[in-house]
């Protein structure tokens, strides 16, 4: 590992610690003990195949080039920083950017499942952000569902010859919003409306999330584009190792 790569890892780690460690612990992804035990088990089991695929994906990425560990560390730090900046929302949850779109675009969606669960475990244990019993549900919404949609939108935009940066913006922002759609579904399954059932509960949770999450999703899309542009300027060899196309269709 070169001195430049070491400095990059130290820098993103320092930024992550600075922004991530906050005194407010009342805002959560889905907080500890908020979901019934049966739901915790179901969501955890659903995550297992994605985590296995993510482990194999990261292993393959590192086998291609050991320098890729720098980009993996950067993507993980970005997820940690962004998802730690939280705004209290509906009882038992919160609104915040996810940061997973960047990792999905650079590393593929499977790898982000591993990065996401590591971040969620760290936040649950040390920052009281989220919980261990709700780890499966939080992992599925933030580290699986969101990244897979982000990657799908990014690939679709490439095939449609959409401006690359517009595609990156759409992928990151819509993936962020979709994370909260899935979170609302998880909460609705656990707590259906007594009068309207599951769908009414989903609509209720989405209505509470929307005012804070929509502007945050736009901000995340812009930040992701800025970071990609910076990497294209200062980390072309690393992007080449990941087979990320530098330049491309930007018209």
N, C-alpha and C positions, 0 to 999 in steps of 0.2 A: 504494500500500500504506500503510495507516494505521500510526500509531505502535504501536497495540495489536498489530497483526499482526506487525510487525517484532520486537517484544519476545517474542512467542510463538515465532517462528522461532529467535531467538537462544537462548531458554531451552531449547527441545528439543534444539538442536544442542549446547549446553553439557552437558546431561545425557547425551546420546549419547556425547560424547567422554569424559566422566568414567567412565561405566560400560563403555564399549566397549573402551577401550585397557587391556588386561590383560597382565601379564607372562607368563602361561601360554600357550604356543603349541603344546602337544602335543595338544590336543583340537581336532578338526576337524568340519566337516559330513561330507563324504567327502574325505579329504585328497589333496593333489597326488600324482599317479602311482599311486593305489591301484586305479584301474580300467584295464582293457586299453584301448589306443588305439581299437579298433573300437567299444567301448561308449561312450567319450567322444564320438566322432563321431555315433553314432546318437542319443544323448540330446540332443546339441546341435542336430541337425537337427529332432528332434521339437519342440523349443522354439520354433523360428523362427516358425511361424504364430501362436502365442500371443503372442509378443513384438510382432509386427506389429499384432495386434488390440489389444494393450495400449497401443502408441504412439498408435493412432487413438483409443482410449478416453480417454487423458489429454488429447490434443489437443481432443477434443470437450468434455471437462469444463472445460478452460481457456477455450474459446470461449464457454461459457455464462456464466462469470464469472471475472474475473482473481483475485478473492478466493479462489477455490478452490485456488490455489497454496499457501495457508497450510495447508489440510487435507491436501494431498498431501505437503507437507514434514513435517507432524506424523506422518502415517502411515508415511512412510519412516523417520523418526527412531525411531519406536516399534519397527519391524522391526529396525533396526540395534541398538538397545539390548537388546531382548529376546533376539535371536539371538546376541548376543555373550557372554551370560552362560551359559557352557557347563560341562557336567559330563562328564568323560571316561567313555566307555562301552565299546562293543565296539572292538577294534583297528581303527584307521583311521577312526573316526567318533566321535560324541559325542552326548550328550543335551542339549537346550536348548529353551526355548520359541521359537516362530517369530514371533509378533506379526503374522502376515499376516491373521488373521481380522478384525481391526479395519479394515484397508484394504479387504478384500473387502466388508464390510458397508457402508462409507461410499462407496467409489469404484467398486465392482464388481470381480469377480475378474480381469478382463483387465488392468486398470491395475496390479494388484499384481505381475504378471509383470515389468513394467518396474522397479518399486520394488525388487523382490526381487533382480533381477540386478545392479542398481546396488550394493545393499548387499553382495551376495556378491563382486562384483569388488573393492570397497573392502576387505572383510575379507581376501580372499585376498592382495591386494598389500601391504597395510599391517599387517595383524594376523596373518598366517600362519594364518588360520582358513579352511579349505577349500582350494581350488586352482583354477588356471585350466584345467587339463586336465579336471577334474571339474566345471567350471562348469555344463555342460549338465545333468548328472544332479542336481546340487544345486538348480539353478533349477527343474527339472521337479518335484521332490518338494516343495520349500519354497514356491516362488513361483507354481506352477501348480496342481498336484494339490490341495494343502491349501486354498488360497483358493477354488477352484471348489467343493469340497465344503462349505466354510464358508458360502459364499453360498447354495448350494442348500439347506442345512439352515435358514438364516435365512429364506429365502423360504417354505419349507415350513411352518415354525413360524408365520409370519404368516398363511398361508392356513388353517391349522388353529386360528387364534386362540389360540395358546399365549401365555402371558405374555411380553411383549416381551423383558424382561431374561433370562428363562429361555431364550428362543430365542437371544439373543446369546451367553449362556454356552455353550449346547450347540454353537452354530456355531463359536465360537473354540476350545473344548476338543477337539471331535471333529475339526476341521480340523487341529489340532496333532497328534493321534494318527495321523491318516491320513497326514500327512507322513512319519512314521516307518514306517508300513506300506509306503509307496512306496519309502522309502530301503532298507528290508529287502529288497524285491523287486529293487531295483537291485543291491544287494550279492549277492543270491542268484543272479541271472543271471550275474554276473561270477565268482562262486565257488560253484558248486553243490556240494552234499554228495556225496562219492564213493559213499556207500551209499544215500542216500535221494533224491538228485536235488535239483531246484529247490525243491520245497515243503518238504522237510526243512530246507533251508538257510534258507528264509524263516522257518520256525518258530523255528529256532535264533537268528537275528538278532533277531526280535521278543521272544523270551524274555529276551535280554540287555538290550534297550532298555526293556522294560516297567517294571521296578522304579523306574527314575528318571523315565521319561517320563510315566507316568500321573499322578503327583502334580503334575508340571510343567504338564501339560495343564489340570488343575483350576485351578491358580494363574493360568494365562494366561486362562482363561475368566472368572475373578473380576476380574482386572485390566482386561479388555476391557469388562466391564459397568461398572466404576467410571469408566473413561475416557469411555464413552458418556454416563453420567449427568452427568459434569462438563461435557462439551460441550453437553448439553441445557440446562445451567444458564448457562454463560458464552459459548456460541458459537452461539446460535440462528440468527442471520443467516447464518453460514457453513453450518450444516446445511441451512437453507432453500435456499441456492444449490445444494446437492447433492441436493435433493429428498428428504432424509431426514426421515421422519415423526417429529416430536418429540411425545412423549406416547404416544398410541396405546393399544393394548390392553395394559394392565399388570395386569390382574386375574388 
